[in-house]
Amino acid sequence: MAFTPLHDRVLVRRTEGEEKTAGGLIIPESAKEKPAEGEVISAGEGARKDSGDLIPMAVKTGDKVLFGKWSGTEVTIDGEELLIMKESDILGLL
């Protein structure tokens, strides 16, 4: 299924969390935190001003981004867990 976000929304795939600590200890699945970084899979065309002019998106497909811990809505598309969030939820590019 093809999914295209609307307006200023972005579809993000989380990057995998670390399997080991810096000291070499293996982190069990139950103790891992969900990573707050990912890759932009697709982005909408952008928000609109009151005048109707388009505000272009600052991110594009393929960008690595950092976002807030509780940002976005988790969805499953084609069996893959992804996040849909507003562009304003993205804290920066990596």
N, C-alpha and C positions, 0 to 999 in steps of 0.2 A: 504494500500500500504506500502510495506517495503522500507525504504530509508536507504542507507548506504553511508556516506560521503567518498570521495576519498582523498588519500594522507594525508595532515596535516589539513584537515578540520574537524569541530566539529558541531554537531547538538545540539542546546541548547533550552530548554524551560525556558522562563522568569518566575521568581517567582512573585507572586501577590504583588502589591504595598500596602502600608499601607492605611487602610480605615479611620483612625482617626489620629489626631496629638497627641503629648504627652499630651497636655492640654485637649483632649477629643473632639475637633472640628472634625466634619465629613468633609472629603475632597471630593468635587464633582468630578465626572468622568472627566470633562473638565479641571480641575486644576491639575490632577495627572500627574506626570512625569513617563515615562516608567522606570521600575527598571533596574539597571545595574548589576543584579545578576541573576543567574539561575542554572539549573541542566543540566548536560550533558546527552543527550538522547542516542547518539551514536557518535563514533569517528572513523576516518579513521585509516589506518595502520601506517601512519607516512610518513614523507618526505624522500627523497633519496638524498644521497650525490652524487657528480659528479662521484664517483667511483662505484655507484650503491648500496652501503651499505644503509640499512634502518636505519633511525633515529627514535627510538621508541617515541610514544606519551607520554607526561608527565601527561595527563588527561585520565580518563577512564569513562565509563558509570556509572552514579550515583553520580559523583563528583559535589559538589556545587562550582560554580566559580563566579568570579567578572570580568566584562569586561567593556571596554570603552563605553561611552554613545552612540557613533555613530558607534559602531562595528557591523559587520555582515550584512547579507542580509536577510530581512524578507521574509519568504515563508509560504504558507499554505499547510499542509500535513494532509489529512484525516480530514479536517475542523478545524484543530488546527494551530494557528499562532506560528511558531517557527523561530529560527535564525540559519543561517549557517554562520560560521566564521572560519577563520584560527586560528590555535592554538596560533599563535603569538599575536592575538587580545585579548587573555585572560590574564588578569593582575595578577591573583592569585587564589588560592584555599581558600575556606571558611571552 
